Amino acid sequence: MNSTKPYEHLIEHRLDHTEVYKGSFLHAFRDTVTLPDGKTTVREYLKHPCATMVIPIRDDGRLIVERQYRYPVQQVMIEFPAGKLDPEENALDCARRELREETGYQASEWAHAGVLHSGISTSTEFIDIWFARGLSPGTRELDAGEFLDVFDASLEELLEWARLGLLTDAKTLTGLLWLQNHLNGSWKLDWHSVPPTP
Amino acid sequence: MNSTKPYEHLIEHRLDHTEVYKGSFLHAFRDTVTLPDGKTTVREYLKHPCATMVIPIRDDGRLIVERQYRYPVQQVMIEFPAGKLDPEENALDCARRELREETGYQASEWAHAGVLHSGISTSTEFIDIWFARGLSPGTRELDAGEFLDVFDASLEELLEWARLGLLTDAKTLTGLLWLQNHLNGSWKLDWHSVPPTP
């Protein structure tokens, strides 16, 4: 369905590609593209490193979540742990590192759920979604300039906060869709044991 | 929970604010901020107009969705209808306009669901989520340069495509969370009759 093959009447093709801004975090491009009707237009977007998100399930069924101030939206947000891949890092290693650094937890079992695209009109970003269980607590190692609270909540609490508009982060809401359908037995996961980081 | 009041230990405060790029679509800023520990850092982000997304439910229970090529991710994506607010436009008017322009449908009943933030580390954007029912078909009026297919699907089909990784747009996945919990009776909606646009 995401394959572009049968959809040539929708596809845009690149004519040129120009970097328009490279800051410390944002990397913006402006491409000229051919539209399906042969006309041309401009597409501006951000190149973004890939990222991972972790849905950490405690043995008692409660979820590990974070509370973090997000400057662009000027709000403290409730989120599942997430972060960008380091260069050369694979997605599972990134997920394990982010979980350990941000929450202190290590997990003995991991399952890959899927992928989400966070801002398809603006950014190349996609986020790889992982489930983690068999959690053991440890010490956090936050990055410089990173401030966040870690706490636990039940699925029912997270869903109620979503319904009330207190949890509005699209990646975390997508995580709740996965969690709800996994826990109700509809979406099976393929769990793998992963030895702890020394 | 999203209130910043009890979370002063997480909050960042703006010191300065600089526009770094203004293109035809992207509008980027670079602010210097004070961190909770008194140090300073830089936050780069996009200012984005607000947007709306519509979850259109046909009388037979099937959903109206779109297939659209999204250049930043170089993929044809399955999405609920969505679009940006025009200047001075309110969210419901935007939702009605986007539904009519992109799909041709008008709806006689509308319900506000909630809000999602699509990219909280990168963008100010939020998307207002609306449900629409009492649909009557009409003629599409696509913007210049807009190419998209409209089709219908059941909730079960959309959930299956999400599970299989064929539907990965975070706003649409968030819409599925709302839809699933609305249709299973957990999340009530407050429907309002809205007269058709002349």
Interface residues (C-beta under 8 A of the other chain):
Chain A: M1 N2 S3 T4 Y7 H9 L10 I11 E12 V20 Y21 G23 S24 F25 L26 A28 R30 D31 V33 L35 P36 D37 K39 T41 V42 R43 E44 Y45 L46 H48 R67 Q68 Y69 R70 Y71 P72 V73 Q74 Q75 V76 M77 I78 E79 G114 V115 L116 H117 S118 G119 I120 S121 T122 S123 T124 E125 F126 I127 G145 F147 L148 D149 L159 W161 A162 R163 G165 L166 L167 T168 D169 A170 K171 L173 T174 L176 L177 Q180 N181 S186 W187
Chain B: M1 N2 S3 T4 Y7 H9 L10 I11 E12 V20 Y21 G23 S24 F25 L26 A28 R30 D31 V33 L35 P36 D37 K39 T41 V42 R43 E44 Y45 L46 H48 R67 Q68 Y69 R70 Y71 P72 V73 Q74 Q75 V76 M77 I78 E79 G114 V115 L116 H117 S118 G119 I120 S121 T122 S123 T124 E125 F126 I127 G145 F147 L148 D149 L159 W161 A162 R163 G165 L166 L167 T168 D169 A170 K171 L173 T174 L176 L177 Q180 N181 S186 W187
